[in-house]
Amino acid sequence: MRAYFKAKIDRHVNGMMSTAFAPLPPNVIRVVGDVTSSTIVVTMRDGAEWKWTGGQYAARKVNGCYAPLMPKVVTS
């Protein structure tokens, strides 16, 4: 998921000038939420759901906007 989220952050910061592209990983069916959402739910092929926290932003601006930080897995 790290490469997927990294591509989403790059897309948020650079817009159409972004060259990063990352499809969903092979075992992931769907992702509900984005790196700017406070909660991201990732559904796997086996039915397991992983929750991630997002919506945090960097302290400095990049290309005129605050870049979202990498989401983190919720461990409980």
C-alpha positions as CSV (number, residue, x, y, z in Angstrom):
1,M,0.0,0.0,0.0
2,R,3.0,2.3,0.5
3,A,3.6,2.7,-3.2
4,Y,-0.1,3.3,-3.8
5,F,-0.3,6.0,-1.1
6,K,2.9,7.6,-2.3
7,A,1.5,8.0,-5.8
8,K,-1.7,9.5,-4.3
9,I,0.3,12.0,-2.3
10,D,2.4,12.9,-5.4
11,R,-0.9,13.4,-7.4
12,H,-2.2,15.6,-4.7
13,V,0.9,17.8,-4.6
14,N,1.8,17.9,-8.3
15,G,-1.6,17.5,-9.9
16,M,-1.5,16.7,-13.6
17,M,2.2,17.1,-13.7
18,S,2.6,14.0,-11.5
19,T,4.4,11.1,-13.1
20,A,3.7,8.6,-10.3
21,F,1.2,5.8,-11.0
22,A,0.5,2.9,-8.7
23,P,-2.4,0.6,-9.3
24,L,-4.0,-1.3,-6.4
25,P,-1.7,-4.0,-5.0
26,P,-2.7,-7.5,-6.2
27,N,-4.4,-8.6,-3.0
28,V,-6.5,-5.5,-2.6
29,I,-10.1,-5.3,-3.9
30,R,-10.9,-1.7,-3.0
31,V,-9.9,1.4,-1.0
32,V,-12.4,3.6,0.6
33,G,-11.0,7.0,1.3
34,D,-8.0,9.0,0.1
35,V,-4.7,10.3,1.7
36,T,-6.6,13.4,2.7
37,S,-9.4,11.4,4.5
38,S,-9.2,10.9,8.2
39,T,-10.0,7.2,7.9
40,I,-9.0,4.9,5.0
41,V,-10.5,1.4,4.8
42,V,-8.6,-1.2,2.6
43,T,-10.5,-4.4,1.7
44,M,-8.4,-7.4,0.9
45,R,-9.4,-10.4,-1.4
46,D,-9.8,-12.7,1.6
47,G,-12.4,-10.3,3.2
48,A,-10.0,-8.7,5.7
49,E,-10.3,-5.0,6.3
50,W,-7.4,-2.8,7.3
51,K,-7.9,0.7,8.7
52,W,-5.5,3.5,8.1
53,T,-5.4,7.0,9.5
54,G,-4.8,9.8,7.1
55,G,-5.6,13.4,6.8
56,Q,-2.4,14.7,8.4
57,Y,-0.5,17.4,6.5
58,A,3.2,18.4,6.4
59,A,4.3,21.6,8.2
60,R,5.8,23.1,5.1
61,K,4.2,23.8,1.7
62,V,5.3,21.9,-1.4
63,N,4.4,23.4,-4.8
64,G,2.1,25.9,-3.0
65,C,0.1,23.4,-1.0
66,Y,0.5,21.4,2.2
67,A,1.4,17.8,1.3
68,P,-0.5,15.0,3.0
69,L,1.6,12.7,5.2
70,M,1.9,9.0,4.6
71,P,-1.1,7.2,6.2
72,K,-0.5,4.9,9.2
73,V,-2.1,1.6,10.0
74,V,-4.5,1.6,13.0
75,T,-3.4,-1.2,15.3
76,S,-6.4,-1.8,17.5
